[in-house]
Structure formats: C-alpha cells, structure tokens
Amino acid sequence: KDKEFEAKLRSAKGPLACTHKFPASQGGVNPIFQVSVLTLDDWSNKTAKQIVRDLIEPIKASFEDLSYVDDVRETTIGGREGARAGVALTRGVSDGTSARLRTDIIVIPRGEFMYLIGLSRELADVDSGLELEAILKTFAFVE
C-alpha cells in the first residue's frame, strides 16, 4: 500500500531475491532459487495457470528440446494460491559445456502484481531439487 514502494516495484529490472547453492561458479550448474515481482498488466484477467503457460511458450522458441516434466498445475505457496510447471531444457553453463536443466516456474498473483519464483538445477540433481523445494516451503507472505 506504500506508493513509493509500489513505484519501485514497477520499475525494477532484476529479481527481488536470488540465491545460489554454491558461493561462486563451480564449473557447472549452480542450483538457483530466484524471486521476482512483476506487474500483472496484460495478465490481469488471466489465471495463474494461464500466466505460467504464457511465460513458458516464448521460451520454447529458444530451446528446441524444451519439454514439460511437470505440467502446469495449481499450487499453494505460503498460504497463497498460484500455479507452477516444471520444464527440462539443455543450455550452456559456466564451464563452457552444456547441461540438461530442470526449471520450475511458479506464479503467485497478488493484487496488481505477481510473484515469479524460479527454481533451477541440473535435471538429474535430485538432492538440489529437494533443497530448493525445502526453501520454497519456508516462503511466507507478510501483510
């Protein structure tokens, strides 16, 4: 409800928060948990599931091997309703090689804004997947 804070959110260019598993590049995939706040704008009349689909569709053009590992579905994060999906794709990593990644995209609408949460790791890295999901379970909204 703070107009100055709302103006800063509308003009923000980067994520609100971001953390990696390792303090620096380890020569491969560094699992990441990222939270951004975006305005709903053109998505204001769409459901969270529709927004997730709309976010994934343009990515398909950049990654010919992108596939869903978890289809778009409803979810609850920190007591708020939203949607999420998991996709797999191959991309280059910091050591110059490529890796098969899993990225989960989560959308939680809130007023005129939405939280966009991204979890990314190597597809076969089950331990990091569990760690990222554990972080997600601690996510809380403050009124």
Secondary structure as GFF3:
##gff-version 3
##sequence-region A 1 143
A	DSSP	alpha_helix	3	11	.	.	.	ID=ss1
A	DSSP	beta_strand	17	20	.	.	.	ID=ss2
A	DSSP	beta_strand	32	39	.	.	.	ID=ss3
A	DSSP	three_ten_helix	41	43	.	.	.	ID=ss4
A	DSSP	alpha_helix	48	60	.	.	.	ID=ss5
A	DSSP	beta_strand	67	77	.	.	.	ID=ss6
A	DSSP	beta_strand	80	92	.	.	.	ID=ss7
A	DSSP	beta_strand	98	110	.	.	.	ID=ss8
A	DSSP	beta_strand	113	122	.	.	.	ID=ss9
A	DSSP	alpha_helix	126	137	.	.	.	ID=ss10
###
